[in-house]
Amino acid sequence: MGNKNRSPFYDNALLLMGITLCLWVITIIDQNTPEWNLTINYGIKPKIATGILGIFTAPFIHINYPHLIGNTIPFMVLGGMVLFSGRRKFIFTSILSALISGIGIWIFAREGTIHTGSSTLIFSYLGFIIIQAWITRSCLSATLAIISGALYGTLLLTLL
């Protein structure tokens, strides 16, 4: 995929930064273009046929800057940890988790609500890291799981 002389770390960093840049550009355009409202038009709207499109678009849309800022650092940290397992696993995990969580939100969330943001990806990455540590039983995987669990597992507890 990249230059063979470059480090995979460099290519992975570019991928992660590129996705993060896309999230920021989308939010900046959305927040500064009054006639657009990506949340309403492209968020997941549970139990409504037109809300199905949001399954594919919602992870890229954030309601406002605080929402985006709150997702950026966890996305980069946990996404970076998943990238240690390889780009293919990162891409597969990202797509699969966005689809499964998006479908779950569309089926089970309360009607009349709209859901956006990359939080589902973030918590999927956390789950991936913990499961990876359990399966591989390597010191690196265990260390990453402990660090990510300590940093972001507490977020889950405060949400509940």
C-alpha positions as CSV (number, residue, x, y, z in Angstrom):
1,M,0.0,0.0,0.0
2,G,2.8,2.4,0.8
3,N,6.4,2.9,-0.1
4,K,8.3,-0.3,0.8
5,N,11.1,1.8,2.3
6,R,8.8,3.5,4.8
7,S,8.0,2.1,8.2
8,P,4.5,0.6,8.6
9,F,4.2,2.9,11.6
10,Y,4.4,5.9,9.3
11,D,1.7,4.6,6.9
12,N,-0.5,3.7,9.9
13,A,0.0,7.2,11.4
14,L,-0.9,8.7,8.0
15,L,-4.1,6.6,7.8
16,L,-5.2,7.5,11.3
17,M,-4.4,11.2,10.8
18,G,-6.2,11.1,7.4
19,I,-9.4,9.7,9.0
20,T,-9.2,12.2,11.9
21,L,-8.7,15.1,9.4
22,C,-11.8,13.9,7.5
23,L,-13.8,14.0,10.8
24,W,-12.6,17.5,11.5
25,V,-13.2,18.8,7.9
26,I,-16.8,17.3,7.9
27,T,-17.6,19.0,11.2
28,I,-16.0,22.3,10.3
29,I,-18.1,22.4,7.0
30,D,-21.2,21.3,8.8
31,Q,-20.8,23.8,11.6
32,N,-20.1,26.7,9.2
33,T,-22.7,26.0,6.6
34,P,-26.1,27.0,8.0
35,E,-28.1,25.3,5.2
36,W,-26.5,22.0,6.0
37,N,-27.4,19.9,8.9
38,L,-25.6,16.6,8.6
39,T,-26.9,15.3,11.9
40,I,-30.5,15.5,10.8
41,N,-29.9,14.4,7.2
42,Y,-27.3,11.7,7.8
43,G,-27.5,10.5,11.4
44,I,-29.0,7.2,12.4
45,K,-32.8,7.6,12.8
46,P,-34.0,4.5,14.6
47,K,-36.9,2.5,13.0
48,I,-37.2,4.9,10.1
49,A,-36.3,3.6,6.6
50,T,-34.5,6.9,5.7
51,G,-32.5,6.5,8.8
52,I,-30.7,3.4,7.5
53,L,-28.3,5.6,5.5
54,G,-27.0,6.9,8.8
55,I,-25.6,3.5,9.6
56,F,-22.9,4.2,7.1
57,T,-22.5,8.0,7.6
58,A,-23.1,8.6,11.4
59,P,-19.5,7.6,12.5
60,F,-18.2,10.6,10.5
61,I,-20.7,13.2,11.8
62,H,-20.4,15.0,15.1
63,I,-23.1,17.3,16.6
64,N,-20.6,20.1,17.5
65,Y,-17.0,20.8,18.3
66,P,-17.1,19.5,21.9
67,H,-18.6,16.2,20.6
68,L,-15.8,16.0,18.1
69,I,-13.1,17.0,20.5
70,G,-14.3,14.4,23.0
71,N,-14.1,11.7,20.3
72,T,-10.8,12.7,18.6
73,I,-8.2,11.7,21.2
74,P,-9.9,8.4,22.2
75,F,-10.3,7.6,18.4
76,M,-6.6,8.3,17.8
77,V,-5.3,6.5,20.8
78,L,-7.5,3.4,20.6
79,G,-7.4,3.4,16.8
80,G,-3.6,3.6,17.0
81,M,-3.5,0.6,19.3
82,V,-5.7,-1.4,17.0
83,L,-3.4,-0.4,14.1
84,F,-0.6,-2.2,16.0
85,S,-2.4,-5.4,14.9
86,G,-2.2,-4.3,11.2
87,R,-4.0,-2.1,8.8
88,R,-6.3,-4.9,7.5
89,K,-7.5,-5.7,11.0
90,F,-8.0,-2.0,11.7
91,I,-10.1,-1.5,8.5
92,F,-12.1,-4.7,9.0
93,T,-12.7,-3.9,12.7
94,S,-13.8,-0.3,11.8
95,I,-16.2,-1.3,9.1
96,L,-17.6,-4.3,11.0
97,S,-18.1,-2.4,14.2
98,A,-19.7,0.6,12.4
99,L,-22.1,-1.7,10.7
100,I,-23.0,-3.9,13.7
101,S,-23.4,-0.9,16.1
102,G,-25.2,1.1,13.5
103,I,-27.7,-1.7,12.8
104,G,-28.1,-2.2,16.6
105,I,-28.8,1.5,17.1
106,W,-31.3,1.6,14.2
107,I,-33.1,-1.5,15.6
108,F,-33.0,-0.9,19.4
109,A,-32.6,2.9,20.0
110,R,-35.6,5.0,20.9
111,E,-37.7,6.2,18.0
112,G,-37.6,10.0,17.4
113,T,-33.8,10.2,18.3
114,I,-30.8,10.8,16.0
115,H,-27.4,9.2,16.7
116,T,-24.1,10.4,15.3
117,G,-20.4,10.2,16.3
118,S,-17.5,7.8,16.4
119,S,-18.1,6.7,20.0
120,T,-19.3,3.3,18.7
121,L,-16.0,2.9,16.9
122,I,-14.0,3.9,20.0
123,F,-15.7,1.4,22.3
124,S,-15.4,-1.3,19.5
125,Y,-11.7,-0.6,19.4
126,L,-11.5,-1.0,23.2
127,G,-13.3,-4.3,22.9
128,F,-11.0,-5.4,20.1
129,I,-7.9,-4.5,22.2
130,I,-9.2,-6.5,25.3
131,I,-10.2,-9.5,23.2
132,Q,-6.9,-9.4,21.3
133,A,-5.1,-9.5,24.7
134,W,-7.2,-12.5,25.8
135,I,-6.6,-14.4,22.6
136,T,-2.9,-13.8,22.0
137,R,-1.8,-13.6,25.7
138,S,1.2,-11.6,24.6
139,C,2.8,-9.0,26.9
140,L,2.3,-6.2,24.4
141,S,-1.4,-7.0,23.9
142,A,-1.9,-7.3,27.7
143,T,-0.2,-4.0,28.3
144,L,-2.3,-2.2,25.6
145,A,-5.4,-3.8,27.1
146,I,-4.6,-2.7,30.6
147,I,-3.7,0.9,29.5
148,S,-6.7,1.3,27.3
149,G,-9.0,-0.3,29.9
150,A,-7.8,2.0,32.6
151,L,-8.0,5.1,30.4
152,Y,-11.3,4.4,28.6
153,G,-13.0,1.7,30.6
154,T,-13.8,4.3,33.2
155,L,-15.6,6.3,30.6
156,L,-18.0,3.4,30.0
157,L,-18.6,3.1,33.7
158,T,-19.5,6.8,34.0
159,L,-21.8,6.6,31.0
160,L,-23.7,3.7,32.7
